[in-house]
Amino acid sequence: MVITDDTDSEPAVGPRLCILKREEGETYGFHLRVEKGHQGHIIRNVVSGGVGEGCGLRDGDRLLEINNCYVDDLPHPEVARKIKLSGNQLGLLVVDGGVYEKAVSRGQNPRVLISIRRGEGCKQPRLCHITKDPVSGLGINFTPVEGEKGHFSVNLISGGAAEKAGVRRGDHLVWMDGAAVSDLTHAALSLMLKKCGNHITILVIDSESEKNYAKQRMPILPTFAIPSNLPYRAKKFNLVSRSDGYGFLLRLEKTPSGRTFHFLREVESGSAAEGEGIKDGELLLEVNGESTETLKHGDVVDRVRLSGKKVSLTTISFQGMEFYTKLGLSPLLFCEDSTDEKEKESNPTELSQQEGEVDLYESRLCLVQKGRLGFGFNLGHDPNRPGPFISRVVPGGPGRRAGLHVGDVVLEVNGQNVEKKYVEDVIVLVKEGGNFLSLRITDKENYNKGAQRKLPTRDTTETQQEDDDYEISYL
């Protein structure tokens, strides 16, 4: 599948959304670089006839977003990792290098370039896993949208399994168990639903956002989604070696499907690995953020050895790997950090705004360019608590054009969370942003709802080669 906004030879003024889909073992056909004397993440060496060229990538393009996540201000290794964990389907928002450099030379924040493309009302889709209830079943069925082939609205049983899994009234169905529904008839969709067994995973989005995605020619992909009720998640563990090592056995094994994986076996009682929550039989996906998919057993062992007394491991259960393989998604898409999980358990009332977490507030991003009389809005605050809100919006001003409304609660200013800051500190951040301002906001009702949801191994001493399919190391 190749989707791009513009494949003409002349550079586009605004960003282009390019959707790349590759086959197993195929590359995307481009390099991503940072270069001395140039700002941003640069697309280079676009392979002629490759996936990247086919979707419209050009040499010198600057990468702004990966799967709807802004990356221009992220370190290069983290950006490269986001591309790798996307699996075989990737959404890139890029802009012509000349356009990017002109914007930077004028002192513009590259975020403002996104506003050329993106308007209001494009909320993220939700990837929801539904487990059948013994009495009421899946609690969901679908109705064709009149006059729109391949579009289906969601019907829910109140309090049923689908509603509990995060599906909402008014949602439209985009994708079911790895298959897009745009080319399906209602009869075919109903048959899929009957054959799904006790579980089903669907991608849904509210109808208004679906229209806005279509208007802007943006595809709705699971790689853009907020996960809801997924049964398996990859986890990142940060281990500190004890006197007897990390306390697990690393083994390369061939599975019944013929694929080989690095398994963590014989996790010792009382070891560093057990203390962090690693369980016997988990698959090793990453070592210190590097994918193990193409690494040999000895290479993985070397990575652990070179880490010294600390190592970061990303793992998932074998069942979890099968789940994501069936859906055609990378298990790293919705990875959790075990350290964050422990902090949530010990501080359940604290807000966590880590990347990839469900947006509790259903927020939206507003990009405001200063006009002759300023940004065209005022900030207010409640004297009884921190946290700014929009107290006034000038009719016809930059703030109004960007989508600000009186009463909106400000969550972030230029990427910095300001929920617990007083209005005086927020004003300083606004002034530091220059002529361009990025605000993440939500309306008061959504903010109040979100606030309610917030409450309440031994050292390597031996390597054993049993046969071509098995290798073991004690760590």
C-alpha positions, 0 to 999 in steps of 0.5 A: 500500500502506498499513500502520499499527498503529493508525488509531483516533482515540485516541492510541496509547501506543506508537510506530506503524509507518507504511508509505507508498507513493506513485506517481511524482510524488505527494507523501507529503502531510505536512510535517516541521518543527522548532519553537521550544519543542518537541523532536523532528521534528514531523509537520505539515500532514497532507493530508486524503485524502493518503498520510500520512493514509491510513497513520495519520500525525497532526498533531503526531506525532514522528518516531523512525525512518526505515526502521529508522534512529533519527533523533530526535537527527539534524539536521533537514536530514539527516532530511529527506534520508533521507526523500527518498532513500527514493524512493517507499516509506518506513517511518516510526516515529512516536509521538503528540506528547503521549506524546513530550513527557511522556516528555521531561519525565520525563527519558526518552531518546526511544529508550526509546519504541521498546522499547514496540514492538520486542522481540528477534530482529528482524534486518535483512533482506539485499538480495543480488545473485546473478550466475550461475556458468557451472558451478553457475548461481545456486546457489539454489532455493526450497521452500514453507514447509508450511502458510504460503502465500507463504512460501518457504525458501532451498536453497543449493549449498554455495560457490555463487553465492547463498552468495557473494552473502550468502544464508544457509542457513535464510533465507526469501525475501521479494522478488525483482527488485522483486516481493514473493513473498507472493502467488506460487505456487511454480510462478510463483516457479520460472518467475521464477527461470528467466527471470531471466537471468544475474543476480537480486536478492533480499531475504531474512531469517532465519526467526526474524526473519521470525516476529518481524516478523510478530508485531509487524506490521512489514513487511519492506522493501528500504528496511530492508535491508543491501546485499550484493554489489550491482553498483552503488552511488551515490558521494559525492565531495568536490571541491576546485577547482583553478586551472582549476576542477573539470575536467568538463563538466555536460550535461543529456541526454534518455535513450532512456526519455524521462527527462532527467538531468544527466551528467558528461562529458569529465572532464579528465586530472589534474583534481580530478574525475578525482583523486577517481575521477569517471568520464565519463558518470556521472549527477549525483544530488545537489549538496551533499546536495540532489537534482538530480532536479527542478532545471533545468540552470541551478539545478545550475550555480548550486549549484556556483558558490555552493559556492565552492572546495568542492563535494559531488557524488553520482553513479551510472553510467547502468547503476546508475540503470537497475538501481535503476529496475528494482528500484523503489528509490532509488539513494541508499539505499545510497550510499557516500562516496568519502572513506571508501573511500579511508580503508579502502584506506589503513587496511584493518585499521581498523573503519568504523562508518559508517551504512549499512555491513553490520553485521559483528557481527549486533548487537542493540539493548537498551533498559534502564530502571533499576530500584530496584536499578539496571540489573541487570547488571555490566560486565567487561573483558579486561586485555589489551585494551579493550572491555567485556562483560556479566560478570553479569546479575541474574535477573529484573532490567531487564538480563535483561528487555532481553535481556542475557546473560553474555558479550555484547560491548558495541559502543555505549552510548547511540549511542557506539562503545565497542569501543576504550574501557576499562571505566572510561570506559564506566561513565561513559557509563552513568551519564551516560545517567540512568535509561535506557540504550541498548546495542548488543551482540552475542554473543561468537561473532558478535563474533569472526567480525566481527573476523576480517572486519574484518582484512585542473574549469575555472570555469563560463565558458560555458553552451550551449543546444543544443536543448530536450533538451541543456544544457552547462556547463563546470565 
